[in-house]
Amino acid sequence: MENPHAERQAVLLERILKNTSKCTETILELNHCMEEIIRANAQIRIAADLSKSYRRNVQYNLEATKGDDTTPKRDS
């Protein structure tokens, strides 16, 4: 006669292995999706970096010309 305790442990172990396999598969799929998102966002990041740099340059130039205002003012 087989040991019922060992049989129950074997069933539980089989369930654990099946669930672990599903988790691994899901994590691999999640990693793949994340890589796709990162690749898709690369263009957006480049555009955002360019916009940020442009804004800083404009701000710098505005600050530089603010103190050096040599244009004649008109009286209305």
All heavy atoms as a GROMACS GRO file, in nm:
protein
  610
    1MET      N    1   0.083  -0.116   0.000
    1MET     CA    2   0.000   0.000   0.000
    1MET      C    3   0.090   0.125   0.000
    1MET      O    4   0.188   0.130   0.072
    1MET     CB    5  -0.089   0.000   0.124
    1MET     CG    6  -0.192   0.106   0.106
    1MET     SD    7  -0.306   0.145   0.235
    1MET     CE    8  -0.367   0.006   0.311
    2GLU      N    9   0.051   0.222  -0.084
    2GLU     CA   10   0.130   0.345  -0.094
    2GLU      C   11   0.102   0.437   0.023
    2GLU      O   12  -0.004   0.432   0.084
    2GLU     CB   13   0.099   0.418  -0.224
    2GLU     CG   14   0.163   0.356  -0.345
    2GLU     CD   15   0.156   0.449  -0.463
    2GLU    OE1   16   0.168   0.571  -0.446
    2GLU    OE2   17   0.136   0.397  -0.574
    3ASN      N   18   0.198   0.522   0.049
    3ASN     CA   19   0.185   0.620   0.156
    3ASN      C   20   0.096   0.736   0.109
    3ASN      O   21   0.131   0.806   0.014
    3ASN     CB   22   0.326   0.669   0.193
    3ASN     CG   23   0.323   0.766   0.308
    3ASN    OD1   24   0.217   0.807   0.355
    3ASN    ND2   25   0.441   0.802   0.353
    4PRO      N   26  -0.020   0.760   0.173
    4PRO     CA   27  -0.109   0.868   0.129
    4PRO      C   28  -0.044   1.006   0.148
    4PRO      O   29  -0.072   1.098   0.072
    4PRO     CB   30  -0.233   0.853   0.217
    4PRO     CG   31  -0.199   0.759   0.324
    4PRO     CD   32  -0.076   0.684   0.284
    5HIS      N   33   0.040   1.018   0.246
    5HIS     CA   34   0.109   1.144   0.270
    5HIS      C   35   0.203   1.176   0.154
    5HIS      O   36   0.208   1.290   0.105
    5HIS     CB   37   0.186   1.138   0.402
    5HIS     CG   38   0.254   1.264   0.439
    5HIS    ND1   39   0.184   1.380   0.472
    5HIS    CD2   40   0.386   1.296   0.450
    5HIS    CE1   41   0.270   1.475   0.501
    5HIS    NE2   42   0.394   1.427   0.488
    6ALA      N   43   0.277   1.078   0.107
    6ALA     CA   44   0.369   1.097  -0.005
    6ALA      C   45   0.290   1.126  -0.132
    6ALA      O   46   0.332   1.209  -0.215
    6ALA     CB   47   0.456   0.973  -0.023
    7GLU      N   48   0.176   1.060  -0.149
    7GLU     CA   49   0.093   1.085  -0.266
    7GLU      C   50   0.041   1.228  -0.266
    7GLU      O   51   0.043   1.296  -0.369
    7GLU     CB   52  -0.024   0.986  -0.267
    7GLU     CG   53  -0.105   0.987  -0.395
    7GLU     CD   54  -0.213   0.880  -0.394
    7GLU    OE1   55  -0.185   0.768  -0.345
    7GLU    OE2   56  -0.324   0.910  -0.441
    8ARG      N   57  -0.004   1.275  -0.150
    8ARG     CA   58  -0.053   1.414  -0.138
    8ARG      C   59   0.060   1.513  -0.166
    8ARG      O   60   0.040   1.612  -0.235
    8ARG     CB   61  -0.109   1.435   0.003
    8ARG     CG   62  -0.142   1.577   0.036
    8ARG     CD   63  -0.292   1.595   0.055
    8ARG     NE   64  -0.322   1.728   0.104
    8ARG     CZ   65  -0.377   1.822   0.030
    8ARG    NH1   66  -0.409   1.797  -0.095
    8ARG    NH2   67  -0.403   1.941   0.079
    9GLN      N   68   0.178   1.485  -0.116
    9GLN     CA   69   0.294   1.572  -0.141
    9GLN      C   70   0.329   1.576  -0.290
    9GLN      O   71   0.363   1.681  -0.343
    9GLN     CB   72   0.415   1.527  -0.060
    9GLN     CG   73   0.408   1.568   0.085
    9GLN     CD   74   0.534   1.535   0.159
    9GLN    OE1   75   0.609   1.443   0.122
    9GLN    NE2   76   0.559   1.608   0.267
   10ALA      N   77   0.318   1.463  -0.356
   10ALA     CA   78   0.347   1.457  -0.499
   10ALA      C   79   0.248   1.543  -0.578
   10ALA      O   80   0.286   1.615  -0.671
   10ALA     CB   81   0.345   1.312  -0.548
   11VAL      N   82   0.121   1.538  -0.540
   11VAL     CA   83   0.018   1.619  -0.607
   11VAL      C   84   0.046   1.767  -0.583
   11VAL      O   85   0.038   1.850  -0.676
   11VAL     CB   86  -0.124   1.580  -0.558
   11VAL    CG1   87  -0.227   1.679  -0.606
   11VAL    CG2   88  -0.159   1.440  -0.603
   12LEU      N   89   0.077   1.802  -0.459
   12LEU     CA   90   0.107   1.943  -0.428
   12LEU      C   91   0.231   1.991  -0.502
   12LEU      O   92   0.234   2.103  -0.554
   12LEU     CB   93   0.124   1.960  -0.276
   12LEU     CG   94  -0.002   1.947  -0.192
   12LEU    CD1   95   0.030   1.954  -0.043
   12LEU    CD2   96  -0.103   2.054  -0.229
   13LEU      N   97   0.332   1.908  -0.508
   13LEU     CA   98   0.454   1.944  -0.578
   13LEU      C   99   0.427   1.965  -0.727
   13LEU      O  100   0.478   2.059  -0.789
   13LEU     CB  101   0.560   1.836  -0.557
   13LEU     CG  102   0.697   1.864  -0.621
   13LEU    CD1  103   0.757   1.992  -0.564
   13LEU    CD2  104   0.790   1.747  -0.597
   14GLU      N  105   0.344   1.879  -0.784
   14GLU     CA  106   0.308   1.893  -0.925
   14GLU      C  107   0.235   2.026  -0.949
   14GLU      O  108   0.262   2.096  -1.047
   14GLU     CB  109   0.220   1.775  -0.968
   14GLU     CG  110   0.185   1.775  -1.115
   14GLU     CD  111   0.099   1.654  -1.152
   14GLU    OE1  112   0.105   1.551  -1.081
   14GLU    OE2  113   0.026   1.666  -1.252
   15ARG      N  114   0.144   2.061  -0.860
   15ARG     CA  115   0.073   2.190  -0.872
   15ARG      C  116   0.169   2.308  -0.859
   15ARG      O  117   0.158   2.406  -0.933
   15ARG     CB  118  -0.037   2.199  -0.765
   15ARG     CG  119  -0.157   2.114  -0.797
   15ARG     CD  120  -0.262   2.115  -0.689
   15ARG     NE  121  -0.306   2.249  -0.655
   15ARG     CZ  122  -0.376   2.280  -0.546
   15ARG    NH1  123  -0.410   2.183  -0.461
   15ARG    NH2  124  -0.413   2.402  -0.521
   16ILE      N  125   0.261   2.297  -0.766
   16ILE     CA  126   0.360   2.404  -0.748
   16ILE      C  127   0.444   2.421  -0.873
   16ILE      O  128   0.467   2.533  -0.920
   16ILE     CB  129   0.448   2.376  -0.624
   16ILE    CG1  130   0.366   2.393  -0.496
   16ILE    CG2  131   0.570   2.469  -0.621
   16ILE    CD1  132   0.436   2.345  -0.370
   17LEU      N  133   0.489   2.310  -0.930
   17LEU     CA  134   0.570   2.317  -1.051
   17LEU      C  135   0.493   2.375  -1.168
   17LEU      O  136   0.545   2.456  -1.246
   17LEU     CB  137   0.624   2.179  -1.087
   17LEU     CG  138   0.731   2.123  -0.994
   17LEU    CD1  139   0.766   1.980  -1.031
   17LEU    CD2  140   0.855   2.211  -0.997
   18LYS      N  141   0.366   2.338  -1.181
   18LYS     CA  142   0.282   2.390  -1.289
   18LYS      C  143   0.262   2.541  -1.272
   18LYS      O  144   0.274   2.617  -1.369
   18LYS     CB  145   0.146   2.319  -1.289
   18LYS     CG  146   0.063   2.349  -1.413
   18LYS     CD  147  -0.074   2.284  -1.405
   18LYS     CE  148  -0.061   2.132  -1.403
   18LYS     NZ  149  -0.193   2.065  -1.406
   19ASN      N  150   0.234   2.585  -1.150
   19ASN     CA  151   0.215   2.729  -1.125
   19ASN      C  152   0.345   2.806  -1.146
   19ASN      O  153   0.344   2.919  -1.198
   19ASN     CB  154   0.162   2.752  -0.983
   19ASN     CG  155   0.017   2.712  -0.969
   19ASN    OD1  156  -0.058   2.710  -1.067
   19ASN    ND2  157  -0.025   2.679  -0.848
   20THR      N  158   0.456   2.749  -1.105
   20THR     CA  159   0.586   2.814  -1.125
   20THR      C  160   0.616   2.828  -1.274
   20THR      O  161   0.665   2.932  -1.318
   20THR     CB  162   0.697   2.733  -1.056
   20THR    OG1  163   0.665   2.719  -0.918
   20THR    CG2  164   0.831   2.802  -1.069
   21SER      N  165   0.583   2.726  -1.350
   21SER     CA  166   0.604   2.730  -1.494
   21SER      C  167   0.519   2.840  -1.557
   21SER      O  168   0.566   2.916  -1.643
   21SER     CB  169   0.570   2.595  -1.555
   21SER     OG  170   0.583   2.600  -1.694
   22LYS      N  171   0.394   2.852  -1.514
   22LYS     CA  172   0.306   2.958  -1.566
   22LYS      C  173   0.360   3.096  -1.528
   22LYS      O  174   0.356   3.189  -1.610
   22LYS     CB  175   0.164   2.940  -1.512
   22LYS     CG  176   0.087   2.828  -1.576
   22LYS     CD  177  -0.053   2.820  -1.519
   22LYS     CE  178  -0.130   2.703  -1.577
   22LYS     NZ  179  -0.266   2.694  -1.521
   23CYS      N  180   0.407   3.109  -1.406
   23CYS     CA  181   0.464   3.238  -1.362
   23CYS      C  182   0.587   3.275  -1.445
   23CYS      O  183   0.601   3.391  -1.487
   23CYS     CB  184   0.503   3.232  -1.214
   23CYS     SG  185   0.363   3.243  -1.102
   24THR      N  186   0.672   3.180  -1.469
   24THR     CA  187   0.791   3.205  -1.550
   24THR      C  188   0.753   3.248  -1.691
   24THR      O  189   0.807   3.344  -1.745
   24THR     CB  190   0.880   3.079  -1.556
   24THR    OG1  191   0.916   3.042  -1.423
   24THR    CG2  192   1.004   3.103  -1.638
   25GLU      N  193   0.656   3.178  -1.749
   25GLU     CA  194   0.609   3.213  -1.883
   25GLU      C  195   0.550   3.355  -1.886
   25GLU      O  196   0.577   3.433  -1.977
   25GLU     CB  197   0.503   3.112  -1.926
   25GLU     CG  198   0.452   3.130  -2.067
   25GLU     CD  199   0.350   3.025  -2.104
   25GLU    OE1  200   0.364   2.908  -2.060
   25GLU    OE2  201   0.254   3.060  -2.175
   26THR      N  202   0.472   3.389  -1.784
   26THR     CA  203   0.412   3.521  -1.776
   26THR      C  204   0.517   3.630  -1.759
   26THR      O  205   0.509   3.737  -1.821
   26THR     CB  206   0.311   3.527  -1.660
   26THR    OG1  207   0.213   3.425  -1.679
   26THR    CG2  208   0.242   3.661  -1.652
   27ILE      N  209   0.618   3.604  -1.678
   27ILE     CA  210   0.725   3.702  -1.658
   27ILE      C  211   0.804   3.722  -1.787
   27ILE      O  212   0.840   3.835  -1.821
   27ILE     CB  213   0.817   3.659  -1.541
   27ILE    CG1  214   0.741   3.674  -1.410
   27ILE    CG2  215   0.946   3.740  -1.539
   27ILE    CD1  216   0.810   3.616  -1.290
   28LEU      N  217   0.829   3.617  -1.860
   28LEU     CA  218   0.899   3.630  -1.988
   28LEU      C  219   0.817   3.713  -2.087
   28LEU      O  220   0.871   3.799  -2.158
   28LEU     CB  221   0.930   3.492  -2.047
   28LEU     CG  222   1.038   3.411  -1.975
   28LEU    CD1  223   1.047   3.271  -2.034
   28LEU    CD2  224   1.172   3.482  -1.982
   29GLU      N  225   0.687   3.691  -2.089
   29GLU     CA  226   0.599   3.768  -2.177
   29GLU      C  227   0.598   3.916  -2.134
   29GLU      O  228   0.602   4.006  -2.217
   29GLU     CB  229   0.458   3.712  -2.174
   29GLU     CG  230   0.363   3.782  -2.269
   29GLU     CD  231   0.224   3.721  -2.268
   29GLU    OE1  232   0.207   3.608  -2.217
   29GLU    OE2  233   0.132   3.788  -2.319
   30LEU      N  234   0.595   3.938  -2.003
   30LEU     CA  235   0.598   4.075  -1.950
   30LEU      C  236   0.728   4.145  -1.989
   30LEU      O  237   0.727   4.262  -2.031
   30LEU     CB  238   0.581   4.073  -1.799
   30LEU     CG  239   0.585   4.207  -1.727
   30LEU    CD1  240   0.469   4.295  -1.772
   30LEU    CD2  241   0.581   4.187  -1.577
   31ASN      N  242   0.839   4.076  -1.977
   31ASN     CA  243   0.968   4.133  -2.018
   31ASN      C  244   0.968   4.170  -2.166
   31ASN      O  245   1.018   4.276  -2.204
   31ASN     CB  246   1.082   4.035  -1.989
   31ASN     CG  247   1.118   4.029  -1.843
   31ASN    OD1  248   1.086   4.119  -1.766
   31ASN    ND2  249   1.186   3.923  -1.804
   32HIS      N  250   0.911   4.083  -2.248
   32HIS     CA  251   0.902   4.110  -2.391
   32HIS      C  252   0.819   4.235  -2.417
   32HIS      O  253   0.857   4.322  -2.496
   32HIS     CB  254   0.843   3.989  -2.464
   32HIS     CG  255   0.824   4.010  -2.610
   32HIS    ND1  256   0.930   4.015  -2.699
   32HIS    CD2  257   0.712   4.028  -2.684
   32HIS    CE1  258   0.883   4.036  -2.820
   32HIS    NE2  259   0.750   4.045  -2.814
   33CYS      N  260   0.706   4.247  -2.349
   33CYS     CA  261   0.620   4.365  -2.365
   33CYS      C  262   0.691   4.491  -2.319
   33CYS      O  263   0.680   4.597  -2.383
   33CYS     CB  264   0.490   4.347  -2.287
   33CYS     SG  265   0.381   4.220  -2.355
   34MET      N  266   0.763   4.483  -2.210
   34MET     CA  267   0.837   4.600  -2.160
   34MET      C  268   0.944   4.644  -2.260
   34MET      O  269   0.965   4.763  -2.282
   34MET     CB  270   0.902   4.569  -2.024
   34MET     CG  271   0.801   4.550  -1.912
   34MET     SD  272   0.706   4.698  -1.877
   34MET     CE  273   0.831   4.804  -1.811
   35GLU      N  274   1.012   4.548  -2.321
   35GLU     CA  275   1.112   4.582  -2.423
   35GLU      C  276   1.047   4.652  -2.541
   35GLU      O  277   1.103   4.749  -2.595
   35GLU     CB  278   1.184   4.456  -2.470
   35GLU     CG  279   1.281   4.399  -2.368
   35GLU     CD  280   1.338   4.264  -2.409
   35GLU    OE1  281   1.300   4.213  -2.517
   35GLU    OE2  282   1.420   4.212  -2.333
   36GLU      N  283   0.928   4.607  -2.581
   36GLU     CA  284   0.857   4.674  -2.691
   36GLU      C  285   0.820   4.817  -2.653
   36GLU      O  286   0.832   4.909  -2.735
   36GLU     CB  287   0.730   4.596  -2.727
   36GLU     CG  288   0.757   4.468  -2.803
   36GLU     CD  289   0.628   4.394  -2.838
   36GLU    OE1  290   0.518   4.443  -2.803
   36GLU    OE2  291   0.639   4.287  -2.898
   37ILE      N  292   0.775   4.836  -2.532
   37ILE     CA  293   0.738   4.971  -2.485
   37ILE      C  294   0.860   5.062  -2.482
   37ILE      O  295   0.854   5.177  -2.526
   37ILE     CB  296   0.670   4.964  -2.346
   37ILE    CG1  297   0.534   4.899  -2.358
   37ILE    CG2  298   0.660   5.102  -2.282
   37ILE    CD1  299   0.470   4.863  -2.226
   38ILE      N  300   0.970   5.010  -2.434
   38ILE     CA  301   1.094   5.091  -2.428
   38ILE      C  302   1.138   5.129  -2.568
   38ILE      O  303   1.177   5.244  -2.593
   38ILE     CB  304   1.204   5.013  -2.352
   38ILE    CG1  305   1.169   5.007  -2.204
   38ILE    CG2  306   1.340   5.077  -2.373
   38ILE    CD1  307   1.256   4.913  -2.123
   39ARG      N  308   1.131   5.035  -2.663
   39ARG     CA  309   1.168   5.067  -2.801
   39ARG      C  310   1.074   5.171  -2.860
   39ARG      O  311   1.116   5.264  -2.929
   39ARG     CB  312   1.166   4.940  -2.887
   39ARG     CG  313   1.295   4.862  -2.883
   39ARG     CD  314   1.300   4.758  -2.994
   39ARG     NE  315   1.194   4.659  -2.984
   39ARG     CZ  316   1.202   4.546  -2.913
   39ARG    NH1  317   1.311   4.520  -2.845
   39ARG    NH2  318   1.102   4.462  -2.910
   40ALA      N  319   0.945   5.159  -2.832
   40ALA     CA  320   0.846   5.254  -2.886
   40ALA      C  321   0.866   5.393  -2.825
   40ALA      O  322   0.844   5.494  -2.892
   40ALA     CB  323   0.705   5.204  -2.858
   41ASN      N  324   0.907   5.399  -2.701
   41ASN     CA  325   0.923   5.528  -2.633
   41ASN      C  326   1.057   5.594  -2.664
   41ASN      O  327   1.078   5.710  -2.624
   41ASN     CB  328   0.908   5.512  -2.482
   41ASN     CG  329   0.765   5.490  -2.440
   41ASN    OD1  330   0.674   5.519  -2.516
   41ASN    ND2  331   0.745   5.440  -2.321
   42ALA      N  332   1.147   5.526  -2.732
   42ALA     CA  333   1.278   5.584  -2.761
   42ALA      C  334   1.265   5.712  -2.842
   42ALA      O  335   1.332   5.812  -2.814
   42ALA     CB  336   1.366   5.482  -2.833
   43GLN      N  337   1.179   5.712  -2.943
   43GLN     CA  338   1.158   5.831  -3.026
   43GLN      C  339   1.101   5.946  -2.942
   43GLN      O  340   1.140   6.061  -2.959
   43GLN     CB  341   1.064   5.799  -3.142
   43GLN     CG  342   1.116   5.692  -3.236
   43GLN     CD  343   1.213   5.747  -3.337
   43GLN    OE1  344   1.205   5.863  -3.372
   43GLN    NE2  345   1.305   5.664  -3.383
   44ILE      N  346   1.008   5.913  -2.855
   44ILE     CA  347   0.947   6.015  -2.770
   44ILE      C  348   1.050   6.074  -2.676
   44ILE      O  349   1.054   6.195  -2.653
   44ILE     CB  350   0.827   5.955  -2.693
   44ILE    CG1  351   0.718   5.914  -2.792
   44ILE    CG2  352   0.773   6.052  -2.589
   44ILE    CD1  353   0.609   5.830  -2.732
   45ARG      N  354   1.136   5.991  -2.622
   45ARG     CA  355   1.240   6.040  -2.531
   45ARG      C  356   1.335   6.134  -2.603
   45ARG      O  357   1.375   6.238  -2.550
   45ARG     CB  358   1.314   5.924  -2.469
   45ARG     CG  359   1.421   5.973  -2.374
   45ARG     CD  360   1.484   5.863  -2.296
   45ARG     NE  361   1.583   5.922  -2.210
   45ARG     CZ  362   1.588   5.902  -2.082
   45ARG    NH1  363   1.500   5.825  -2.024
   45ARG    NH2  364   1.682   5.959  -2.009
   46ILE      N  365   1.373   6.098  -2.726
   46ILE     CA  366   1.461   6.186  -2.804
   46ILE      C  367   1.395   6.321  -2.827
   46ILE      O  368   1.456   6.426  -2.808
   46ILE     CB  369   1.500   6.118  -2.937
   46ILE    CG1  370   1.592   5.999  -2.912
   46ILE    CG2  371   1.565   6.218  -3.031
   46ILE    CD1  372   1.614   5.912  -3.035
   47ALA      N  373   1.268   6.319  -2.865
   47ALA     CA  374   1.195   6.444  -2.888
   47ALA      C  375   1.184   6.525  -2.760
   47ALA      O  376   1.200   6.648  -2.761
   47ALA     CB  377   1.056   6.415  -2.944
   48ALA      N  378   1.160   6.460  -2.649
   48ALA     CA  379   1.149   6.530  -2.521
   48ALA      C  380   1.283   6.592  -2.481
   48ALA      O  381   1.288   6.706  -2.433
   48ALA     CB  382   1.101   6.435  -2.412
   49ASP      N  383   1.392   6.518  -2.502
   49ASP     CA  384   1.525   6.572  -2.471
   49ASP      C  385   1.557   6.692  -2.558
   49ASP      O  386   1.614   6.792  -2.510
   49ASP     CB  387   1.632   6.463  -2.488
   49ASP     CG  388   1.625   6.357  -2.378
   49ASP    OD1  389   1.561   6.383  -2.274
   49ASP    OD2  390   1.684   6.250  -2.399
   50LEU      N  391   1.522   6.684  -2.687
   50LEU     CA  392   1.547   6.798  -2.776
   50LEU      C  393   1.465   6.919  -2.733
   50LEU      O  394   1.515   7.033  -2.732
   50LEU     CB  395   1.513   6.760  -2.920
   50LEU     CG  396   1.612   6.665  -2.989
   50LEU    CD1  397   1.556   6.620  -3.124
   50LEU    CD2  398   1.747   6.731  -3.006
   51SER      N  399   1.340   6.897  -2.698
   51SER     CA  400   1.253   7.006  -2.654
   51SER      C  401   1.306   7.069  -2.526
   51SER      O  402   1.307   7.192  -2.512
   51SER     CB  403   1.112   6.952  -2.631
   51SER     OG  404   1.029   7.051  -2.580
   52LYS      N  405   1.351   6.988  -2.434
   52LYS     CA  406   1.406   7.037  -2.308
   52LYS      C  407   1.532   7.120  -2.333
   52LYS      O  408   1.549   7.228  -2.276
   52LYS     CB  409   1.438   6.918  -2.218
   52LYS     CG  410   1.487   6.954  -2.081
   52LYS     CD  411   1.510   6.825  -2.002
   52LYS     CE  412   1.565   6.851  -1.866
   52LYS     NZ  413   1.592   6.727  -1.794
   53SER      N  414   1.618   7.073  -2.421
   53SER     CA  415   1.740   7.145  -2.455
   53SER      C  416   1.707   7.277  -2.523
   53SER      O  417   1.766   7.381  -2.492
   53SER     CB  418   1.828   7.060  -2.546
   53SER     OG  419   1.942   7.130  -2.584
   54TYR      N  420   1.610   7.276  -2.614
   54TYR     CA  421   1.569   7.398  -2.684
   54TYR      C  422   1.514   7.499  -2.583
   54TYR      O  423   1.546   7.618  -2.588
   54TYR     CB  424   1.463   7.364  -2.789
   54TYR     CG  425   1.410   7.485  -2.862
   54TYR    CD1  426   1.486   7.550  -2.959
   54TYR    CD2  427   1.284   7.536  -2.832
   54TYR    CE1  428   1.438   7.662  -3.024
   54TYR    CE2  429   1.235   7.648  -2.898
   54TYR     CZ  430   1.313   7.710  -2.994
   54TYR     OH  431   1.266   7.822  -3.057
   55ARG      N  432   1.432   7.453  -2.491
   55ARG     CA  433   1.374   7.542  -2.390
   55ARG      C  434   1.483   7.605  -2.305
   55ARG      O  435   1.481   7.725  -2.277
   55ARG     CB  436   1.277   7.465  -2.300
   55ARG     CG  437   1.207   7.555  -2.198
   55ARG     CD  438   1.122   7.475  -2.100
   55ARG     NE  439   1.195   7.372  -2.029
   55ARG     CZ  440   1.272   7.394  -1.921
   55ARG    NH1  441   1.287   7.515  -1.875
   55ARG    NH2  442   1.332   7.293  -1.863
   56ARG      N  443   1.583   7.526  -2.264
   56ARG     CA  444   1.694   7.580  -2.186
   56ARG      C  445   1.772   7.685  -2.264
   56ARG      O  446   1.809   7.788  -2.211
   56ARG     CB  447   1.788   7.468  -2.142
   56ARG     CG  448   1.746   7.405  -2.012
   56ARG     CD  449   1.858   7.322  -1.954
   56ARG     NE  450   1.814   7.184  -1.956
   56ARG     CZ  451   1.887   7.082  -1.993
   56ARG    NH1  452   2.010   7.095  -2.030
   56ARG    NH2  453   1.837   6.960  -1.991
   57ASN      N  454   1.795   7.657  -2.393
   57ASN     CA  455   1.868   7.753  -2.476
   57ASN      C  456   1.790   7.883  -2.492
   57ASN      O  457   1.847   7.992  -2.484
   57ASN     CB  458   1.898   7.693  -2.614
   57ASN     CG  459   2.006   7.589  -2.609
   57ASN    OD1  460   2.085   7.586  -2.516
   57ASN    ND2  461   2.009   7.501  -2.707
   58VAL      N  462   1.661   7.873  -2.514
   58VAL     CA  463   1.578   7.993  -2.528
   58VAL      C  464   1.579   8.072  -2.398
   58VAL      O  465   1.595   8.194  -2.398
   58VAL     CB  466   1.434   7.955  -2.568
   58VAL    CG1  467   1.340   8.073  -2.554
   58VAL    CG2  468   1.431   7.901  -2.710
   59GLN      N  469   1.565   8.002  -2.286
   59GLN     CA  470   1.566   8.068  -2.155
   59GLN      C  471   1.700   8.139  -2.132
   59GLN      O  472   1.703   8.253  -2.086
   59GLN     CB  473   1.540   7.966  -2.044
   59GLN     CG  474   1.525   8.027  -1.907
   59GLN     CD  475   1.401   8.114  -1.895
   59GLN    OE1  476   1.299   8.084  -1.955
   59GLN    NE2  477   1.410   8.220  -1.818
   60TYR      N  478   1.808   8.072  -2.167
   60TYR     CA  479   1.941   8.132  -2.150
   60TYR      C  480   1.954   8.258  -2.236
   60TYR      O  481   2.001   8.362  -2.189
   60TYR     CB  482   2.049   8.030  -2.189
   60TYR     CG  483   2.188   8.089  -2.190
   60TYR    CD1  484   2.259   8.104  -2.071
   60TYR    CD2  485   2.248   8.128  -2.309
   60TYR    CE1  486   2.386   8.158  -2.072
   60TYR    CE2  487   2.376   8.183  -2.311
   60TYR     CZ  488   2.444   8.198  -2.190
   60TYR     OH  489   2.570   8.252  -2.191
   61ASN      N  490   1.910   8.249  -2.361
   61ASN     CA  491   1.920   8.364  -2.450
   61ASN      C  492   1.829   8.479  -2.405
   61ASN      O  493   1.867   8.596  -2.416
   61ASN     CB  494   1.888   8.324  -2.594
   61ASN     CG  495   1.998   8.241  -2.655
   61ASN    OD1  496   2.115   8.261  -2.625
   61ASN    ND2  497   1.962   8.146  -2.739
   62LEU      N  498   1.712   8.448  -2.352
   62LEU     CA  499   1.624   8.552  -2.300
   62LEU      C  500   1.688   8.622  -2.180
   62LEU      O  501   1.683   8.744  -2.168
   62LEU     CB  502   1.488   8.494  -2.262
   62LEU     CG  503   1.395   8.458  -2.377
   62LEU    CD1  504   1.271   8.388  -2.323
   62LEU    CD2  505   1.356   8.582  -2.456
   63GLU      N  506   1.748   8.544  -2.093
   63GLU     CA  507   1.814   8.602  -1.977
   63GLU      C  508   1.934   8.687  -2.019
   63GLU      O  509   1.959   8.793  -1.963
   63GLU     CB  510   1.860   8.491  -1.880
   63GLU     CG  511   1.748   8.418  -1.811
   63GLU     CD  512   1.668   8.506  -1.717
   63GLU    OE1  513   1.728   8.595  -1.653
   63GLU    OE2  514   1.545   8.488  -1.710
   64ALA      N  515   2.007   8.641  -2.121
   64ALA     CA  516   2.125   8.714  -2.168
   64ALA      C  517   2.084   8.846  -2.232
   64ALA      O  518   2.155   8.947  -2.218
   64ALA     CB  519   2.203   8.629  -2.267
   65THR      N  520   1.972   8.850  -2.303
   65THR     CA  521   1.931   8.973  -2.369
   65THR      C  522   1.854   9.065  -2.275
   65THR      O  523   1.840   9.183  -2.302
   65THR     CB  524   1.842   8.942  -2.492
   65THR    OG1  525   1.730   8.866  -2.451
   65THR    CG2  526   1.921   8.868  -2.598
   66LYS      N  527   1.805   9.013  -2.165
   66LYS     CA  528   1.729   9.094  -2.070
   66LYS      C  529   1.818   9.203  -2.009
   66LYS      O  530   1.780   9.319  -2.001
   66LYS     CB  531   1.672   9.008  -1.958
   66LYS     CG  532   1.580   9.084  -1.865
   66LYS     CD  533   1.539   9.001  -1.746
   66LYS     CE  534   1.431   8.902  -1.784
   66LYS     NZ  535   1.380   8.829  -1.666
   67GLY      N  536   1.938   9.168  -1.971
   67GLY     CA  537   2.030   9.263  -1.910
   67GLY      C  538   2.099   9.351  -2.014
   67GLY      O  539   2.150   9.458  -1.983
   68ASP      N  540   2.100   9.311  -2.137
   68ASP     CA  541   2.171   9.383  -2.244
   68ASP      C  542   2.069   9.443  -2.340
   68ASP      O  543   2.077   9.426  -2.459
   68ASP     CB  544   2.264   9.285  -2.318
   68ASP     CG  545   2.352   9.357  -2.419
   68ASP    OD1  546   2.385   9.474  -2.395
   68ASP    OD2  547   2.384   9.295  -2.522
   69ASP      N  548   1.975   9.518  -2.288
   69ASP     CA  549   1.868   9.575  -2.369
   69ASP      C  550   1.914   9.711  -2.421
   69ASP      O  551   1.900   9.813  -2.356
   69ASP     CB  552   1.740   9.588  -2.286
   69ASP     CG  553   1.620   9.616  -2.373
   69ASP    OD1  554   1.634   9.610  -2.496
   69ASP    OD2  555   1.513   9.641  -2.317
   70THR      N  556   1.972   9.712  -2.543
   70THR     CA  557   2.025   9.836  -2.601
   70THR      C  558   1.937   9.888  -2.712
   70THR      O  559   1.973   9.984  -2.780
   70THR     CB  560   2.166   9.811  -2.659
   70THR    OG1  561   2.157   9.706  -2.756
   70THR    CG2  562   2.262   9.773  -2.550
   71THR      N  563   1.820   9.827  -2.730
   71THR     CA  564   1.732   9.876  -2.836
   71THR      C  565   1.666  10.005  -2.790
   71THR      O  566   1.627  10.019  -2.674
   71THR     CB  567   1.623   9.772  -2.870
   71THR    OG1  568   1.550   9.743  -2.750
   71THR    CG2  569   1.683   9.646  -2.925
   72PRO      N  570   1.657  10.105  -2.879
   72PRO     CA  571   1.597  10.232  -2.840
   72PRO      C  572   1.448  10.215  -2.815
   72PRO      O  573   1.379  10.140  -2.885
   72PRO     CB  574   1.624  10.324  -2.958
   72PRO     CG  575   1.657  10.235  -3.072
   72PRO     CD  576   1.706  10.104  -3.015
   73LYS      N  577   1.399  10.284  -2.714
   73LYS     CA  578   1.257  10.276  -2.680
   73LYS      C  579   1.185  10.394  -2.743
   73LYS      O  580   1.234  10.504  -2.748
   73LYS     CB  581   1.239  10.279  -2.529
   73LYS     CG  582   1.296  10.157  -2.463
   73LYS     CD  583   1.269  10.156  -2.316
   73LYS     CE  584   1.328  10.030  -2.256
   73LYS     NZ  585   1.308  10.021  -2.116
   74ARG      N  586   1.068  10.368  -2.790
   74ARG     CA  587   0.986  10.474  -2.853
   74ARG      C  588   0.894  10.533  -2.749
   74ARG      O  589   0.837  10.464  -2.665
   74ARG     CB  590   0.900  10.415  -2.964
   74ARG     CG  591   0.979  10.365  -3.080
   74ARG     CD  592   0.880  10.302  -3.173
   74ARG     NE  593   0.915  10.330  -3.310
   74ARG     CZ  594   0.841  10.294  -3.411
   74ARG    NH1  595   0.727  10.234  -3.391
   74ARG    NH2  596   0.878  10.320  -3.534
   75ASP      N  597   0.875  10.661  -2.757
   75ASP     CA  598   0.778  10.727  -2.672
   75ASP      C  599   0.647  10.733  -2.748
   75ASP      O  600   0.643  10.775  -2.862
   75ASP     CB  601   0.824  10.869  -2.637
   75ASP     CG  602   0.943  10.866  -2.543
   75ASP    OD1  603   0.954  10.769  -2.468
   75ASP    OD2  604   1.025  10.961  -2.548
   76SER      N  605   0.542  10.694  -2.686
   76SER     CA  606   0.412  10.694  -2.753
   76SER      C  607   0.339  10.824  -2.727
   76SER      O  608   0.345  10.886  -2.633
   76SER     CB  609   0.324  10.579  -2.704
   76SER     OG  610   0.387  10.458  -2.735
   0.00000   0.00000   0.00000
